[in-house]
Amino acid sequence: MVTSSAQDFHHDADASAWLRLLLTPGLGRSAARRLLAKAGSAEQIWQLPPTIWRECVTEAQSQTLARWPEQWPTHLERLQRWLNESAAGCFHAMVPLGHAQYPQALLQTEDPPLLLFVQGPLALQQSGQPWFPYPQSLAMVGSRNPSAQGLVNAREMAQALAEQGLCIVSGLALGIDAAAHEGALKAVRKGSPSLAALTIAVVGTGLDQVYPRAHQALAAQITQHGLIVSEYPLGSEPRPGHFPQRNRIISGLSQGTLVVEAALKSGSLITARLASEQGREVFAIPGSIHAPQAKGCHALLRQGAKLVETAADVLEELQDINRPEAPTHQVQAAMNTEAEHPLLQALGHDPLTLDSLTERTGWDAAHLQAQLMELELDGQVARLPGGIYQRITRG
C-alpha cells in the first residue's frame, strides 16, 4: 500500500500514475504538463486513448507512454518502502504538481517540477502549515572550494538571516552550500521557531541517498529542522546534468539568491541567472580583487546584483520587494485573465468542492478537471486537502 505524508495523496493509483509519468523516458516536463492539462489528473492520463495523447505529444512519445517504464516493479516497490519507512520524528512525502502542499513559488516559474520528493520533521507535517515558506526564503550558493573567509561569511550570514525568520535554501554541496545550511541550523540553538523550516536542501539525487557522502550527518540535521527536496525518483544517482537542473528549484523556491563566492565559470552563476530570469533578486558579496573565488561575484555586481555586506542589506531589500504593489500591466493582465475565465467566476472567493463547481458550471467532470489543472499550473487556483478548490488572490 503506497502511503504518503502529503495530505490528500494516499491511494495507490494516484501515486503510481504520477511515478509512471515521471519515469516515462523521453517525455519531458513540458509534454507531461500538456498531458496533465488535457486529462485533468495523472491518473486520467492513463485512461486516455493514444489518439488523445498524440494531441499533446509526438508519435514517438505516444508510443513510449504505451509501455511500462523499465524495471517498473522495482521503482514502485522502492517508493512504497520509502514512503513507509520515515525515520523517527521525520516524514517522507511525494508531492505532485497542483497538490495543496506544492510550493506556490515554483508554480510561478517557467519549468516547475512534476513531482517533489520531500523529507522533513514530522512536527511540520502535522502542523497543517505550508511546508515551503516562500516568500520568506533566500537561496545562498557559492564555490565548492571557497576561501576560509567565504565559509565564515556564509555561516554567519545564514545564521543571522535565519534568526530573522528567513529560510535558507541551498544545494547540500561542498563548500558554501554546506556552510549556509550549517549557519541556518545554528539558529535552532538560538530559539528559532521549531515549526518553520530553517533551511531547505535541494539535491540532485534520489532522497534514498546522500551526496556527497561526507554530508550524511548534515543531511540528518536538516531533516530534523528543515526539508530535503528532490525532483528525481528514488534510486537516482548523482549525474552532472542533475545539478544545473536542480538550480532552477533552488532559485525558484526563494525570493532572492545570494552568491557568497563564485569563480567566473561556476554553477552558482547559473543559479543567479535563473533567479534573474524568474524575476527574483540577485545579491552578491564582494571579495578581494585578487581572489578567483570573488570574480564571479564581481561580475554579478557589474550586471546589477545588489551588493551585500551585512544581513541587513538583504533584509531591507526583501522588505522593499514586498511593499510595492505589482506593476500596473501585471495587475491588468491578472484582472483580464480572471474576467475572461468562466471557471474563476464560478469559483468566486470561497472554497468549493468539485460537485459544487459541477453544479455551478454545468461542465462534465473531465472538462472541469482539465480547466482546474490549467488554472493550478498558472497559479490562479489552489487545491486544498479534501478535494476542495480555492482561487488564489494576488495582491
C-alpha positions, 0 to 999 in steps of 0.5 A, a space after each residue: 500500500 503506497 502511503 504518503 505524508 502529503 495530505 490528500 495523496 494516499 491511494 495507490 493509483 494516484 501515486 503510481 500514475 504520477 511515478 509512471 509519468 515521471 519515469 516515462 523516458 523521453 517525455 519531458 516536463 513540458 509534454 507531461 504538463 500538456 498531458 496533465 492539462 488535457 486529462 485533468 489528473 495523472 491518473 486520467 492520463 492513463 485512461 486516455 486513448 493514444 489518439 488523445 495523447 498524440 494531441 499533446 505529444 509526438 508519435 514517438 512519445 505516444 508510443 513510449 507512454 504505451 509501455 511500462 517504464 523499465 524495471 517498473 516493479 522495482 521503482 514502485 516497490 522502492 517508493 512504497 518502502 520509502 514512503 513507509 519507512 520515515 525515520 523517527 520524528 521525520 516524514 517522507 512525502 511525494 508531492 505532485 504538481 497542483 497538490 495543496 502542499 506544492 510550493 506556490 513559488 515554483 508554480 510561478 516559474 517557467 519549468 516547475 517540477 512534476 513531482 517533489 520528493 520531500 523529507 522533513 520533521 514530522 512536527 511540520 507535517 502535522 502542523 497543517 502549515 505550508 511546508 515551503 515558506 516562500 516568500 520568506 526564503 533566500 537561496 545562498 550558493 557559492 564555490 565548492 572550494 571557497 576561501 576560509 573567509 567565504 565559509 565564515 561569511 556564509 555561516 554567519 550570514 545564514 545564521 543571522 538571516 535565519 534568526 530573522 525568520 528567513 529560510 535558507 535554501 541551498 544545494 547540500 554541496 561542498 563548500 558554501 552550500 554546506 556552510 549556509 545550511 550549517 549557519 541556518 541550523 545554528 539558529 535552532 540553538 538560538 530559539 528559532 521557531 521549531 515549526 518553520 523550516 530553517 533551511 531547505 536542501 535541494 539535491 540532485 539525487 534520489 532522497 534514498 541517498 546522500 551526496 556527497 557522502 561526507 554530508 550524511 550527518 548534515 543531511 540528518 540535521 536538516 531533516 530534523 529542522 528543515 526539508 530535503 527536496 528532490 525532483 528525481 525518483 528514488 534510486 537516482 544517482 548523482 549525474 552532472 546534468 542533475 545539478 544545473 537542473 536542480 538550480 532552477 528549484 533552488 532559485 525558484 523556491 526563494 525570493 532572492 539568491 545570494 552568491 557568497 563566492 563564485 569563480 567566473 565559470 561556476 554553477 552558482 552563476 547559473 543559479 543567479 541567472 535563473 533567479 534573474 530570469 524568474 524575476 527574483 533578486 540577485 545579491 552578491 558579496 564582494 571579495 578581494 580583487 585578487 581572489 578567483 573565488 570573488 570574480 564571479 561575484 564581481 561580475 554579478 555586481 557589474 550586471 546589477 546584483 545588489 551588493 551585500 555586506 551585512 544581513 541587513 542589506 538583504 533584509 531591507 531589500 526583501 522588505 522593499 520587494 514586498 511593499 510595492 504593489 505589482 506593476 500596473 500591466 501585471 495587475 491588468 493582465 491578472 484582472 483580464 485573465 480572471 474576467 475572461 475565465 468562466 471557471 474563476 467566476 464560478 469559483 468566486 472567493 470561497 472554497 468549493 468542492 468539485 460537485 459544487 463547481 459541477 453544479 455551478 458550471 454545468 461542465 462534465 467532470 473531465 472538462 472541469 478537471 482539465 480547466 482546474 489543472 490549467 488554472 493550478 499550473 498558472 497559479 490562479 487556483 489552489 487545491 486544498 486537502 479534501 478535494 476542495 478548490 480555492 482561487 488564489 488572490 494576488 495582491 
